[in-house]
Amino acid sequence: MFANSRQVDSRQDGVHGCLDAIVRRHLEHPYRRPVGERARAQFAALAAALENDSRPRVLDAGCGTGVSTLRLARLHADALVIGVDKSAHRLRTGQRALDAAGAPRNALLLRCDVVDFWLLAAAAGWRFAAQYLLYPNPWPKPEHVQRRWPGHPVLPALLACGGRLELRTNWKIYADEWCLALQLANIPWHIDCLAEPQLISPFESKYHASDHLLWRVQADSASGPAIG
Ligand SMILES: C[S@@+](CC[C@H](N)C(=O)[O-])C[C@H]1O[C@@H](n2cnc3c(N)ncnc32)[C@H](O)[C@@H]1O
């Protein structure tokens, strides 16, 4: 079961034809979605807890069971790695691993919709040293282009949170869509295919074991657009 993941199946055979216009519109018009009270309270509690924490912050967006969060914590030993996911079930598994003896102490998990998290973090002026987006659900139907992060209205807030971006996916079109969005935001990017992947997350391991090509887009969003 582990090594038989299916390739992403989509009616798209390249970057979505409307993505250029969608990204331009989103870059010009800040996302005004109201953030719920629960997310506000969670973010406020986290911000208060970190008030005197001067460590660089690293975000693991859509961290699932937190396996990648722990790996990233070891990789960024001087930083605080924050794993955010909306699944309570997956985070419970992650919290057990985090609480185990020998786990790095520079990681924490937060249950939150990462869209709300990016909006709140950007508004609070947070700047990450790095942001990882590892194997997010690609929403492969063309009509769902705006649910994928490059076409999502939250993109300017995500970019405003700054730092080195690293996106990994087994769907090349999704990686290409990231490159277009970054191009339009004037952020230099680099794409490569992970030849000998240093596996970071469970989905990455699964796709690697299934012989999928694994794509990585890296960018430095330090000069990303500010949101109004
Ligand atoms: C395909 S899994 C990948 C998990 C992990 N990053 C990995 O590579 O193994 C996608 C994860 O993103 C989370 N997710 C999707 N949309 C989200 C959102 N809007 N806010 C927070 N988490 C989200 C899901 O709950 C799920 O855990």
The ligand as a Gaussian input file, in Angstrom:
#p B3LYP/6-31G(d) Opt

LIG

0 1
 C       -1.325000      15.967000       1.737000
 S       -1.186000      16.311000       3.464000
 C        0.581000      16.625000       3.637000
 C        1.039000      16.563000       5.046000
 C        2.556000      16.792000       5.243000
 N        2.919000      18.147000       4.879000
 C        3.362000      15.816000       4.447000
 O        3.989000      16.232000       3.445000
 O        3.406000      14.646000       4.810000
 C       -1.852000      17.966000       3.533000
 C       -2.033000      18.498000       4.939000
 O       -2.424000      19.857000       4.845000
 C       -3.459000      20.089000       5.791000
 N       -4.236000      21.237000       5.297000
 C       -4.853000      21.359000       4.095000
 N       -5.445000      22.559000       4.004000
 C       -5.176000      23.221000       5.159000
 C       -5.514000      24.486000       5.675000
 N       -6.247000      25.344000       4.960000
 N       -5.076000      24.840000       6.898000
 C       -4.326000      23.982000       7.633000
 N       -3.981000      22.752000       7.218000
 C       -4.394000      22.382000       5.989000
 C       -4.231000      18.802000       5.870000
 O       -4.932000      18.691000       7.108000
 C       -3.110000      17.784000       5.743000
 O       -2.589000      17.427000       6.988000

